[in-house]
């Protein structure tokens, strides 16, 4: 059974890839109001690496999130 993640619990956490590359911090999240499902992480303080990968959108689909603990870890393969 999947554990529910609340958006407010991840705001401010550092986002890094499985490979150890820093993307920035979680500035906000977007979600589906009907289901409460988290859709995207919106970065704040993005690194240049994040800008190169994500462009001007600076959104990471929540489907790319691998785990959440002290950091939000994402899979770079799921960003392309």
C-alpha positions as CSV (number, residue, x, y, z in Angstrom):
1,X,0.0,0.0,0.0
2,X,1.4,3.4,-1.0
3,X,1.8,6.0,1.7
4,X,0.1,9.3,1.0
5,X,2.3,12.3,0.6
6,X,1.0,15.7,1.6
7,X,2.3,18.6,-0.4
8,X,2.9,20.8,2.6
9,X,5.3,18.2,4.0
10,X,7.7,18.5,1.1
11,X,7.8,22.3,0.6
12,X,11.4,23.5,1.2
13,X,13.0,20.1,0.8
14,X,16.0,19.9,-1.6
15,X,15.4,18.0,-4.8
16,X,18.3,15.8,-6.1
17,X,18.5,13.1,-8.7
18,X,19.3,9.5,-8.1
19,X,22.7,10.4,-9.6
20,X,23.3,13.0,-6.9
21,X,22.7,16.1,-9.0
22,X,21.0,19.0,-7.2
23,X,17.9,20.6,-8.9
24,X,16.9,23.1,-6.3
25,X,14.2,23.2,-3.6
26,X,10.5,22.4,-3.6
27,X,8.8,25.8,-3.8
28,X,5.3,24.6,-4.5
29,X,3.3,21.6,-5.7
30,X,0.4,21.3,-8.1
31,X,-2.3,18.8,-7.6
32,X,-5.6,17.6,-8.9
33,X,-8.3,19.2,-6.7
34,X,-10.8,16.4,-7.4
35,X,-8.5,13.6,-6.2
36,X,-5.8,15.3,-4.2
37,X,-3.2,13.6,-6.3
38,X,0.1,15.4,-6.5
39,X,1.0,16.3,-10.2
40,X,4.1,18.4,-10.2
41,X,6.8,19.8,-8.0
42,X,7.6,23.4,-8.8
43,X,11.2,24.3,-8.1
44,X,12.5,27.4,-6.4
45,X,16.2,28.3,-6.3
46,X,16.8,26.1,-9.3
47,X,20.4,25.1,-10.2
48,X,21.8,25.8,-13.7
49,X,21.6,22.0,-14.2
50,X,17.9,22.0,-13.5
51,X,17.4,25.0,-15.9
52,X,19.3,23.1,-18.6
53,X,17.1,20.0,-18.2
54,X,13.7,21.5,-17.5
55,X,13.9,24.8,-19.4
56,X,11.7,27.6,-18.2
57,X,8.9,25.4,-16.8
58,X,10.9,24.3,-13.7
59,X,8.3,21.7,-13.0
60,X,9.1,18.1,-12.1
61,X,6.3,15.5,-12.7
62,X,5.5,13.8,-9.5
63,X,5.7,10.5,-11.3
64,X,9.5,11.1,-11.5
65,X,9.8,11.1,-7.7
66,X,11.6,8.0,-6.4
67,X,11.5,8.7,-2.7
68,X,11.0,11.4,-0.1
69,X,12.9,11.7,3.1
70,X,15.4,14.4,4.0
71,X,15.6,15.1,0.3
72,X,13.2,14.6,-2.6
73,X,14.9,12.1,-4.9
74,X,13.9,12.1,-8.6
75,X,14.7,9.9,-11.6
76,X,16.3,11.9,-14.4
77,X,15.2,9.3,-16.9
78,X,11.6,10.2,-16.1
79,X,12.2,13.9,-16.8
80,X,12.9,13.6,-20.5
